Amino acid sequence: MASSASIAALPMYDWPEVRDATDALWAALREALRAAGVAAPQNLTRDRPLFDIWRDPNLCLSQTCGLPYVRHLRGAVALLGAPAYDIPGCPPGTYRSVFAVRRSDEVPDLEALRGRRCAFNHPGSQSGDGAPRALLAPLARNGRFFGDVLETGSHRAALVAVAEGRADVATVDAVSWELARRHEPAAAGLAVVAATPPTPGLPFISAMGVQGGAERLRGAIAEGIRATPEDAREALMLSGFVAFEDADYAGIAAADARTRALGYGVLA
C-alpha cells in the first residue's frame, strides 16, 4: 500500500559510495512494509532536516541516533529496533565509537590524547559525543579532557580533519570507520587507539499510530533486510535486524545523566 503522504529516510550511513545500496535496501523494506499493510512511500526523503523527518507525523520509517532518541524523541515516535552490522567488536544490534588518530603520531593510549584537539561530528551524537564522553568522564579535569574540539558536521569530515592535521583524534562510530576504510582515502593514514563499550545501535523509528503497530513493523523490517540483495547488504555491512524496546536505550540516557552530573555534559 503506497501513500503520497508517508515519508521514509535512511540518513545515517547514506554515503555517496553506498547510495545505490541504500536505495536497494529501501526497495526491499518498502515492499515488505506494503505487504504488511503499511503505507510506505516509493522513494526515500533526502532533502529535509533530520529532526523535521523524525518528528513528522507521517513518518513511516527512519533511522535515528540513540542520544537524540532518549533526549528528544522518546514518547513521540515508536522505537522498533536496530540493524545488525557485521563489524568487529559489536554484537548484533549494537555499535560503538572508536578514537581514530594518525598512524604517524604513534599514540599509545587515551591518556596520551589529553590536551589534544578532537574532531567530532556534532554535539548530541551518541557516537561522536555521548559514548566518548561516558568513557572520558572519569579522566576529565574541571569538565575538560581535550585542549580543543572541532565540530565537523559528519564522521567522515572528522576523520579527514585528523588526516589533514587539523585535529589529533576523531571520535566516530564503528560503522562509519569501516565505511571510511573502504571509501575514504584519508583513512589509510589513520588507526584506532581506543573504543567505547558497545551500546544499542542506531534505532529504526516510526510515527506513533503507523498502520499495523510496532510488531507488524518489526516483522516487515526483518523481512525487508532478509530480502535485500546480497551485494547491497555487503556494501552496507548489514547482517540483520534486532528488535528493541524503549527500555533497551535506558543505558544511554543513564550514561548521559552521569556525565552531566560529573560536569562533563559536552565533549571538551
C-alpha positions in Angstrom: 0.0 0.0 0.0 1.7 3.2 -1.2 0.9 6.6 0.3 1.8 10.0 -1.1 1.7 11.4 2.5 4.0 9.0 4.2 7.8 9.6 4.3 10.9 7.4 4.9 14.6 8.2 5.3 17.7 6.2 5.9 20.2 9.0 6.5 22.7 7.7 8.9 25.1 5.9 6.5 23.9 7.3 3.2 27.4 7.9 1.8 27.6 8.6 -2.0 29.6 5.4 -2.5 26.8 3.2 -1.0 23.7 5.3 -2.1 22.7 2.6 -4.6 22.9 0.0 -1.8 20.8 2.2 0.4 18.2 2.6 -2.3 18.2 -1.2 -2.8 17.7 -1.7 0.9 14.8 0.7 0.9 13.2 -1.0 -2.1 13.2 -4.3 -0.2 11.9 -2.7 3.0 9.2 -0.8 1.1 7.8 -4.0 -0.5 7.9 -5.8 2.9 6.1 -2.9 4.6 3.5 -2.7 1.9 3.0 -6.5 2.1 2.3 -6.0 5.8 -0.3 -3.3 5.0 1.9 -0.3 5.9 1.7 2.8 3.7 5.3 3.1 2.6 6.5 5.8 0.2 8.1 5.0 -3.1 11.3 6.9 -2.5 13.4 8.0 0.4 13.4 11.6 1.6 16.8 13.2 1.5 16.2 16.9 1.3 14.8 17.8 4.8 16.5 18.4 8.2 16.7 15.2 10.2 14.6 16.4 13.1 11.9 17.5 10.7 11.8 14.0 9.3 12.0 12.3 12.7 9.1 14.4 14.1 6.9 14.2 11.0 3.5 12.6 11.9 3.6 10.8 8.6 6.9 9.1 9.2 6.7 5.5 8.0 10.3 4.6 8.8 13.6 6.3 9.6 16.8 5.6 11.5 17.9 8.0 14.2 20.7 8.1 16.8 20.4 6.8 20.3 21.2 10.1 22.1 18.7 12.2 20.2 16.2 9.5 20.7 16.5 9.5 24.5 16.8 13.3 24.8 14.2 14.5 22.3 12.2 11.7 20.6 11.2 9.4 23.4 7.4 9.2 23.6 7.0 11.0 20.2 7.9 8.0 18.0 7.7 4.2 18.2 11.2 2.6 18.6 11.3 -0.6 16.6 14.9 -2.0 16.9 18.3 -1.6 15.2 20.1 -3.0 12.2 22.8 -5.6 12.9 26.1 -4.7 11.2 28.9 -7.1 10.5 31.6 -5.0 12.3 34.3 -6.1 14.8 33.6 -5.9 18.5 29.8 -5.2 18.1 27.2 -7.9 18.9 24.1 -7.9 16.7 22.1 -4.7 17.1 24.9 -2.7 18.7 27.7 -0.4 17.7 30.4 1.6 19.4 32.6 4.6 19.0 36.3 4.5 18.1 39.1 7.0 18.6 41.0 7.4 15.4 44.4 9.0 15.2 47.2 9.5 12.7 49.4 6.4 12.5 52.4 8.6 12.3 51.7 10.0 15.8 52.1 6.6 17.4 49.6 7.5 20.2 49.8 4.7 22.8 46.5 5.2 24.7 43.7 7.6 25.5 45.7 9.3 28.2 48.2 10.4 25.6 45.4 12.4 23.9 44.8 14.7 27.0 45.0 18.3 25.9 44.9 17.5 22.2 42.4 18.6 19.6 39.4 16.3 19.0 37.2 16.4 15.8 33.7 15.1 16.1 30.5 15.3 14.1 28.3 17.4 16.4 27.0 17.7 20.0 24.2 15.4 20.7 25.5 12.5 18.6 25.7 9.3 20.7 28.8 8.0 18.8 30.6 11.3 18.3 29.7 12.9 21.6 27.8 10.8 24.1 29.7 7.5 24.2 33.1 9.2 24.1 32.1 11.5 27.0 30.9 8.5 29.0 34.3 6.8 28.6 36.3 10.0 29.2 34.3 11.5 32.1 36.4 9.8 34.8 39.5 11.2 33.2 38.3 14.7 32.7 39.5 17.6 34.9 37.3 20.5 35.6 35.0 19.5 32.8 37.7 19.0 30.2 39.9 16.3 28.7 40.8 17.7 25.3 42.5 21.0 24.8 40.1 21.9 22.0 37.4 20.4 19.9 36.4 20.8 16.2 32.8 20.2 15.2 32.9 18.9 11.6 29.3 18.1 10.8 29.9 14.4 9.9 32.0 11.5 11.0 33.7 11.4 7.6 34.8 15.0 7.8 36.1 14.4 11.3 38.4 11.6 10.0 39.6 13.9 7.2 40.3 16.6 9.7 42.7 14.3 11.6 44.4 13.1 8.4 44.9 16.7 7.3 46.4 17.7 10.7 43.5 20.0 11.7 42.8 17.7 14.7 44.6 15.0 16.6 41.8 12.5 17.1 38.4 11.8 15.8 35.5 10.2 17.7 33.4 8.3 15.1 31.1 5.3 15.1 32.5 1.9 14.2 30.2 1.6 11.1 31.4 4.9 9.7 35.0 3.9 10.5 34.6 0.7 8.4 32.9 2.6 5.6 35.8 5.1 5.7 38.3 2.2 5.5 36.6 1.2 2.3 35.8 4.5 0.7 37.7 7.4 2.2 41.4 7.7 1.1 42.2 9.8 4.2 41.5 6.8 6.5 44.6 4.9 5.1 46.8 7.0 7.3 44.7 6.6 10.5 44.5 3.9 13.2 42.1 3.2 16.1 43.7 3.8 19.5 40.7 3.0 21.7 37.0 2.2 21.5 34.0 2.6 23.8 31.8 -0.4 25.0 29.0 -1.3 22.6 25.6 0.3 23.1 22.3 -0.4 21.3 22.6 0.7 17.7 21.0 3.5 15.7 17.3 2.7 16.1 14.6 2.4 13.5 11.7 4.6 14.4 8.2 5.3 13.1 5.5 7.8 13.9 3.1 6.7 16.6 -0.1 5.2 15.0 1.5 3.9 11.8 -0.7 1.2 10.5 -0.1 -2.3 11.9 1.6 -1.4 15.2 5.1 -2.0 16.3 5.2 -5.8 16.0 4.0 -5.7 12.4 6.6 -3.1 11.5 9.3 -5.1 13.2 8.4 -8.2 11.2 8.4 -6.2 8.0 11.8 -4.7 8.7 13.3 -8.1 9.4 11.8 -9.5 6.2 12.9 -6.5 4.2 16.5 -6.8 5.3 16.5 -10.5 4.5 15.1 -9.7 1.0 17.8 -7.1 0.3 20.2 -8.2 -2.5 23.4 -9.7 -1.1 25.6 -7.1 -2.8 23.7 -4.3 -1.2 23.8 -5.9 2.3 27.6 -6.4 1.9 28.1 -2.8 0.8 26.2 -1.7 3.9 27.8 -4.4 6.2 24.2 -5.3 7.1 23.6 -8.7 8.6 20.1 -8.5 10.1 17.7 -6.7 12.5 17.3 -6.9 16.2 14.0 -5.8 17.8 14.5 -3.4 20.7 12.1 -1.7 23.1 12.4 1.8 24.6 13.9 0.3 27.8 16.9 -1.1 25.9 18.1 2.5 25.5 17.9 3.4 29.2 21.6 2.8 29.5 22.3 5.6 27.0 20.1 8.0 29.0 21.7 7.0 32.2 25.3 7.5 30.9 24.3 10.9 29.6 22.9 11.8 33.0 26.1 10.5 34.8 28.5 12.5 32.6 26.4 15.7 33.1 26.4 15.1 36.9 30.2 14.9 36.7 30.3 18.3 34.9 31.2 16.8 31.6 28.0 17.5 29.6 29.7 18.4 26.4 32.8 16.9 24.7 35.7 19.1 25.7 
